[in-house]
Amino acid sequence: MSSGLIDAPPTPPSHKPPRSRRRWLWWLVALVTVVVLALAGTVAGVYVKLAGNVKHTDVTAADLGRRPAKLAGKAMNVLVVGSDQRDGKNVKYGNVPGERTDTIMLAHISPKRDNAMIISFPRDSMVQLPACRAQQGLLGQQAHLGMINESFNSGGITCTWKTVEALTGIHIDHFVKVDFTGFKGMVDAVGGVDVCIPEAINDKKALLHLAAGKQTLMGEQALGYVRARYSLGDGSDIGRIQRQQMFIASMVKKVMSGETLTDPGKLFGFLDAATKSVTTDPELTPGVMKDLASSAQGLAAGQIHFITTPWRYSVIHPGRVEWVQPQSKQLFRIVATDRAITGSGVKGGEAKVPRSKIQVEVRNGTNRSGLATLAAVQLEERGYHIAKIGDAKRKPYPTTTIAYSPNGASNAPTLTRDLLASKGLLAPQATTSRLVLTIGDDWKGLKALPQNDTDSLKGFDATHDSCAGA
């Protein structure tokens, strides 16, 4: 279990080996794809065409081996992966042979189809991987400790399916593999997606130049936005996936709004672009999609919840992450049995804003080098969104402070509770609605997490407004 204090500083996020700038792009289309498969069954006259866009790959019982039992009856668990295959239309993004995945998610849809939970597994997670046999030109996988996305490289979608079932104990019903070529078309088809830009962005690598404030991004801009890393927040992959969760939440909200659903042309354009980039198992038939659509018509955006598997940076494997226990096992059991996440970890029934809804700027007000970065890493492990890391305008600060505007006042108690010594001074600040943590000379780190803390399991829903914490 993560205590919030570590024996040695992890490798700074910005020092991780460079990888594809689009590694987390799949997050943006993954959940929308699940929604697409449901909505496709409701569009009269175009259903057959849209279903014909979808490609299929077999996953056999022999490939999966011994599997976890299905514990939640009619619940549906859909494995969603993102494919980075750079041939055909994708060659312009870099002519690299083979196929990779840097996004692995599980979409859990309740038996009554009245809520959905989307769990993200960080690509850098070090986990115990099961053995998978060689097939279709792939070498297969020996059982070993490795990164979770190795399974796709070694044994394709069937090995990834087997790996996720082995790690979580959740019975998977279907898979959806998403290619990123349709991403820009999906964004353009819905008339763009609204995002909140806390500060102006000028990223030459991503070819992205945006003013601060609420913006509606079209396809090319959206692609640049999800590519950007070092110019936003703390520059880490985790920070990027957090921002992209907000983006996909905004996209889902737009797709499920009357603005899209009541516009046949806009809806068809979106569905057409999305289904052209999808591969599923043959059992996810048009009939299954249609039944899912019929039963999930009342599902609102606020009933779709985003959660990242509880994690921490690894000290043993620099630049990688490990899953925090027992919180991860609790999450997987909740999904397998279709139970609600309960408990706030706060005595007396006091309301608590989840960490996943709070953005924090961390400033070093001491003369101890690197303290803001270390504190930001620990807060990020707890689930906070790190908006920025820097130095205070003057030093030294004798006392750690949390500054906030009236809009951020309700978030401050959550952060205060996580500080080891509650000597923080809450100083109202009118210039920003995010929390600004200035570390003072009295800084002693974070409190240890109690074993019954479930706040890390509480993500945000698709109605979440990213501007609220910017």
Protein Blocks (a to p, Z undefined) as FASTA:
>chain_A
ZZhiafbdcddfklpccddfklmmmmmmmmmmmmmmmmmmmmghjlmmmmmmpccddddf
klnmpadddfkljaccdddddddddehjlmmnopaehjddfbdcdddddfklpaccdddd
dfklccdddddddeehiabjadddddfklmmmmnojmlmmmmmmmmnopacfbdcdddfk
lmmmmmmmnopaadddfbacddfklopacdedjddddfklmmmmmmpmklgcjlpaklmm
mmmmmmmmmmmmmmmpmklmmmmklmmmmmmmmmmmcccdfklcfklmmmmmmmmmmpcf
klpccddddddddfklghiacdddfklmmmmmmmmnopacehjhighhiacddfklpccd
dddfbfbehklmmmmmmmmmnopacfbdcddfbdcdfbdcddddfklmmmmmmmmmmpmb
lcbccdddfkbcbdcddddfklgbjadddfklcklmmccdfkbcfklmZZ
